[in-house]
């Protein structure tokens, strides 16, 4: 039993501490501050939308403020069977050059993109969401990296705004603060694993169709890595999304674990088949081990009574403190008392449980290929 406890502890430690530290052993890539090209590459900005009437108008107005040559930028709203005013709003922006590609019936974001991408002719594709608001210079900051022929994908930085002071928003901001640090370590070495679906650019010619029940935002960048191109992180290309409620975020996490595990298992197989051992190592370390977080916690709990003193008391006390703080944070939040220090342990455990629920859905094969907007 002690061996199981050690396994669980090492798995958690590796996923959240040792893996980021191991990236320091990789040789940093050259410092990149590329100059503006003489001719900017052509870009197609794809805005994925399903029933996004609440945010789409603001998003398309945001597109109109982007600092990028208008003759080099094409914007397409991809509507996955929207039943509200989403498509009417997109059509109203046709005089500003916004195009609409509307699909009838729910197919799923990835299934729609699989049909749209082959028809594009631009050099680059930028992926975005209807609720992601870009800083004006973001497209330029992404595009300028593609002057290097070995760059296949560049991911921007996603920030969360929490105007309503949602407790879940504070939890998400804390998580993404950590995740941005990991992405900077990976991106500084040209080995970024996956991308923020809200803001990333890639060479259109490198796209290959993606299984509709996988995450294109994971699969596209990783396949580009496997093909031998660099995947970079550009923190100065920023977009902002509003934080959402706890229920919405946990539902997204469940889906992310299910779709993500399917995606990462396939990417590990593809990476090993091409001899890309580093990619496989990153997929296991950065993603798969995290999604098994509930298992690692259970192994630690089960092995604790078998530890010799004083380790048994230390392990039991540490877990009691963690779970006690999480329970107190949960109850205080439900009473309207928001203490972030206590809420964060609860939120971390809730995300871990959501990951376990997502893996359960994967085993039951109950996933649908479409998604709900984060509202």
MOFEN-V329608 format. One record per residue. RES is the residue in three letters. SS is DSSP state (alpha for helix, beta for strand, coil for the rest). PSI is psi in degrees with one decimal (NA if undefined). NEAR is the number of other C-alpha atoms within 10 Angstrom. Layout:
res: (RES	RES)
ss: (SS	SS)
psi: (PSI	PSI)
near: (NEAR	NEAR)
This chain:
res: (UNK	UNK	UNK	UNK	UNK	UNK	UNK	UNK	UNK	UNK	UNK	UNK	UNK	UNK	UNK	UNK	UNK	UNK	UNK	UNK	UNK	UNK	UNK	UNK	UNK	UNK	UNK	UNK	UNK	UNK	UNK	UNK	UNK	UNK	UNK	UNK	UNK	UNK	UNK	UNK	UNK	UNK	UNK	UNK	UNK	UNK	UNK	UNK	UNK	UNK	UNK	UNK	UNK	UNK	UNK	UNK	UNK	UNK	UNK	UNK	UNK	UNK	UNK	UNK	UNK	UNK	UNK	UNK	UNK	UNK	UNK	UNK	UNK	UNK	UNK	UNK	UNK	UNK	UNK	UNK	UNK	UNK	UNK	UNK	UNK	UNK	UNK	UNK	UNK	UNK	UNK	UNK	UNK	UNK	UNK	UNK	UNK	UNK	UNK	UNK	UNK	UNK	UNK	UNK	UNK	UNK	UNK	UNK	UNK	UNK	UNK	UNK	UNK	UNK	UNK	UNK	UNK	UNK	UNK	UNK	UNK	UNK	UNK	UNK	UNK	UNK	UNK	UNK	UNK	UNK	UNK	UNK	UNK	UNK	UNK	UNK	UNK	UNK	UNK	UNK	UNK	UNK	UNK	UNK	UNK	UNK	UNK	UNK	UNK	UNK	UNK	UNK	UNK	UNK	UNK	UNK	UNK	UNK	UNK	UNK	UNK	UNK	UNK	UNK	UNK	UNK	UNK	UNK	UNK	UNK	UNK	UNK	UNK	UNK	UNK	UNK	UNK	UNK	UNK	UNK	UNK	UNK	UNK	UNK	UNK	UNK	UNK	UNK	UNK	UNK	UNK	UNK	UNK	UNK	UNK	UNK	UNK	UNK	UNK	UNK	UNK	UNK	UNK	UNK	UNK	UNK	UNK	UNK	UNK	UNK	UNK	UNK	UNK	UNK	UNK	UNK	UNK	UNK	UNK	UNK	UNK	UNK	UNK	UNK	UNK	UNK	UNK	UNK	UNK	UNK	UNK	UNK	UNK	UNK	UNK	UNK	UNK	UNK	UNK	UNK	UNK	UNK	UNK	UNK	UNK	UNK	UNK	UNK	UNK	UNK	UNK	UNK	UNK	UNK	UNK	UNK	UNK	UNK	UNK	UNK	UNK	UNK	UNK	UNK	UNK	UNK	UNK	UNK	UNK	UNK	UNK	UNK	UNK	UNK	UNK	UNK	UNK	UNK	UNK	UNK	UNK	UNK	UNK	UNK	UNK	UNK	UNK	UNK	UNK	UNK	UNK	UNK	UNK	UNK	UNK	UNK	UNK	UNK	UNK	UNK	UNK	UNK	UNK	UNK	UNK	UNK	UNK	UNK	UNK	UNK	UNK	UNK	UNK	UNK	UNK	UNK	UNK	UNK	UNK	UNK	UNK	UNK	UNK	UNK	UNK	UNK	UNK	UNK	UNK	UNK	UNK	UNK	UNK	UNK	UNK	UNK	UNK	UNK	UNK	UNK	UNK	UNK	UNK	UNK	UNK	UNK	UNK	UNK	UNK	UNK	UNK	UNK	UNK	UNK	UNK	UNK	UNK	UNK	UNK	UNK	UNK	UNK	UNK	UNK	UNK	UNK	UNK	UNK	UNK	UNK	UNK	UNK	UNK	UNK	UNK)
ss: (coil	alpha	alpha	alpha	alpha	alpha	alpha	alpha	alpha	alpha	alpha	alpha	alpha	alpha	alpha	alpha	alpha	alpha	alpha	alpha	alpha	alpha	alpha	coil	coil	coil	coil	coil	coil	coil	coil	coil	coil	coil	coil	coil	coil	coil	coil	coil	coil	coil	beta	beta	beta	beta	beta	beta	beta	coil	coil	coil	coil	coil	coil	alpha	alpha	alpha	alpha	alpha	alpha	alpha	alpha	alpha	coil	coil	coil	coil	coil	alpha	alpha	alpha	beta	beta	beta	beta	beta	beta	beta	beta	coil	coil	coil	coil	coil	alpha	alpha	alpha	alpha	alpha	alpha	alpha	coil	alpha	alpha	alpha	coil	beta	beta	beta	beta	beta	beta	coil	coil	coil	coil	coil	alpha	alpha	alpha	alpha	alpha	alpha	alpha	alpha	alpha	coil	coil	coil	coil	coil	coil	beta	beta	beta	beta	beta	beta	coil	coil	coil	beta	beta	coil	coil	coil	alpha	alpha	alpha	alpha	alpha	alpha	alpha	alpha	alpha	alpha	coil	coil	coil	beta	beta	beta	beta	beta	beta	beta	beta	beta	beta	beta	coil	coil	coil	coil	coil	alpha	alpha	alpha	alpha	alpha	alpha	alpha	alpha	alpha	alpha	alpha	alpha	alpha	alpha	alpha	alpha	alpha	alpha	alpha	alpha	alpha	coil	coil	coil	beta	coil	coil	coil	coil	coil	coil	coil	coil	beta	beta	beta	beta	alpha	alpha	alpha	coil	coil	coil	coil	coil	coil	coil	coil	coil	alpha	alpha	alpha	alpha	alpha	alpha	alpha	alpha	alpha	alpha	alpha	coil	coil	coil	beta	beta	beta	beta	beta	beta	beta	beta	beta	beta	beta	beta	beta	coil	coil	coil	alpha	alpha	alpha	alpha	alpha	alpha	alpha	alpha	alpha	alpha	alpha	alpha	alpha	alpha	alpha	alpha	alpha	alpha	alpha	alpha	alpha	alpha	alpha	alpha	alpha	alpha	alpha	alpha	coil	coil	coil	alpha	alpha	alpha	alpha	alpha	alpha	alpha	alpha	alpha	alpha	alpha	alpha	alpha	alpha	alpha	coil	alpha	alpha	alpha	alpha	alpha	alpha	alpha	alpha	alpha	alpha	alpha	alpha	coil	coil	coil	coil	coil	coil	alpha	alpha	alpha	alpha	alpha	alpha	alpha	alpha	alpha	alpha	alpha	alpha	alpha	alpha	alpha	alpha	alpha	alpha	alpha	alpha	alpha	alpha	alpha	alpha	coil	coil	coil	coil	coil	alpha	alpha	alpha	alpha	alpha	alpha	alpha	alpha	alpha	alpha	alpha	alpha	alpha	alpha	alpha	alpha	alpha	alpha	alpha	alpha	alpha	alpha	alpha	alpha	alpha	coil	coil	coil	coil	coil	coil	coil	coil	coil	coil	coil)
psi: (-34.7	-36.1	-37.1	-39.4	-44.2	-41.1	-48.6	-42.4	-43.0	-39.4	-45.7	-44.1	-40.9	-44.3	-39.2	-17.6	-55.7	-37.0	-51.3	-39.3	-35.3	-24.8	-25.2	-18.6	-17.4	147.9	125.3	146.4	171.2	145.6	124.2	114.5	64.6	149.6	160.0	136.6	158.7	-39.1	118.7	141.6	150.9	141.5	137.7	119.0	115.2	122.2	105.9	135.6	138.9	115.3	57.7	34.0	-24.6	-30.5	-15.5	-41.7	-45.0	-36.3	-45.7	-31.3	-37.3	-40.5	-38.9	-19.0	2.6	137.2	80.7	143.2	124.1	-30.2	-4.2	3.7	129.2	133.0	128.0	125.9	122.4	106.2	120.8	71.3	37.4	141.6	2.5	-148.4	10.6	-50.5	-34.5	-39.7	-43.6	-42.2	-32.7	-21.0	9.0	-39.2	-23.1	8.7	5.1	131.1	153.8	128.8	102.6	130.9	143.8	132.6	154.3	126.7	-28.0	147.8	-47.8	-41.0	-40.2	-45.1	-34.9	-28.4	-29.1	-44.0	-43.6	-19.6	-6.2	153.6	-1.6	161.1	-38.3	153.6	135.0	127.2	136.1	168.2	162.2	-20.4	13.2	115.1	121.1	144.6	147.5	-36.4	5.3	-44.1	-41.3	-41.1	-28.9	-48.3	-31.4	-21.7	-20.9	5.5	-20.6	125.6	-21.4	1.4	121.7	-24.8	142.7	127.2	137.7	-173.6	129.5	127.8	150.0	131.2	139.7	65.1	-27.0	1.9	41.1	138.1	-39.3	-32.4	-39.2	-38.7	-42.5	-38.3	-39.2	-43.9	-45.4	-25.8	-43.9	-45.3	-35.4	-36.7	-41.8	-42.4	-36.9	-38.5	-45.9	-49.7	-32.6	-13.3	8.5	17.3	37.6	133.6	109.5	-178.8	162.0	118.1	-16.8	-23.7	95.5	152.2	148.2	161.3	122.6	-37.1	-15.2	-3.2	136.7	143.8	146.0	141.9	128.3	-17.5	28.2	166.6	113.6	-29.3	-17.0	-49.3	-44.5	-53.5	-38.1	-40.0	-34.1	-40.9	-47.0	-33.7	-5.5	8.7	157.6	144.3	115.3	164.9	125.6	95.0	-13.1	-8.5	99.8	148.7	160.3	136.6	150.8	140.1	151.2	171.9	164.3	-44.8	-44.2	-43.1	-41.2	-35.4	-40.9	-39.0	-38.0	-44.9	-38.5	-41.9	-43.5	-54.7	-39.1	-41.1	-41.4	-42.2	-48.1	-36.1	-42.4	-39.5	-34.8	-44.1	-45.0	-39.1	-45.7	-35.1	-27.9	6.5	19.2	74.1	-37.3	-41.2	-44.2	-42.8	-43.5	-41.5	-41.8	-45.7	-46.1	-29.0	-60.9	-45.0	-35.1	-41.4	-20.1	19.4	-39.5	-39.3	-43.8	-39.5	-38.6	-39.0	-39.9	-43.8	-44.4	-32.4	-14.7	-44.6	-17.1	-5.7	147.3	154.6	148.6	4.5	-34.4	-45.9	-39.3	-44.8	-43.5	-41.7	-41.2	-43.1	-38.7	-39.3	-43.5	-52.8	-32.8	-44.4	-40.0	-44.4	-43.3	-41.7	-39.9	-50.7	-38.8	-39.9	-40.2	-22.7	1.5	9.4	107.6	99.4	102.4	-38.9	-33.6	-29.7	-34.2	-43.2	-40.8	-45.9	-41.1	-43.0	-35.3	-39.5	-39.4	-43.2	-37.4	-37.2	-40.7	-40.2	-37.0	-40.6	-35.0	-43.2	-36.7	-44.4	-35.1	-11.5	47.7	8.4	144.3	156.1	-5.9	168.0	165.8	145.7	151.3	83.0	NA)
near: (14	16	12	17	21	16	16	24	15	15	21	21	13	18	20	17	13	14	17	19	13	11	17	13	8	14	10	15	14	9	8	11	10	13	10	13	13	6	8	18	17	19	27	21	24	23	22	25	26	25	19	25	19	14	17	24	18	15	19	20	13	15	19	17	12	17	13	20	14	12	9	14	19	17	20	18	25	25	27	26	19	19	15	13	13	23	24	11	16	22	15	12	16	11	8	13	14	18	18	20	15	18	14	10	11	18	17	21	22	23	19	21	18	17	11	14	18	13	8	15	13	18	16	24	26	24	21	23	23	27	24	24	24	24	17	18	15	22	24	18	21	26	26	18	23	21	14	10	9	13	19	26	32	29	28	25	23	22	19	19	14	17	9	11	11	16	23	23	21	19	22	22	17	14	14	17	14	11	14	16	12	21	25	18	21	23	22	23	21	25	26	25	24	25	27	16	20	25	27	28	28	25	18	20	15	15	17	15	15	17	16	19	20	20	24	26	21	20	24	19	29	30	21	21	23	21	14	14	19	24	27	30	28	21	19	13	23	23	21	17	18	17	25	20	15	18	10	15	19	21	17	19	23	24	24	20	28	27	25	27	23	18	23	24	15	13	20	21	13	17	22	15	11	12	12	17	14	13	22	20	15	21	23	18	19	18	18	18	19	21	28	19	21	21	18	22	19	14	20	24	16	14	20	22	16	13	16	10	10	8	13	15	14	13	18	16	11	12	16	12	13	15	14	15	17	22	17	16	23	21	15	15	19	10	9	9	13	17	14	16	12	20	24	22	22	24	23	16	18	18	25	23	20	24	28	22	21	26	23	15	17	19	11	9	10	11	14	13	17	16	16	14	14	16	13)
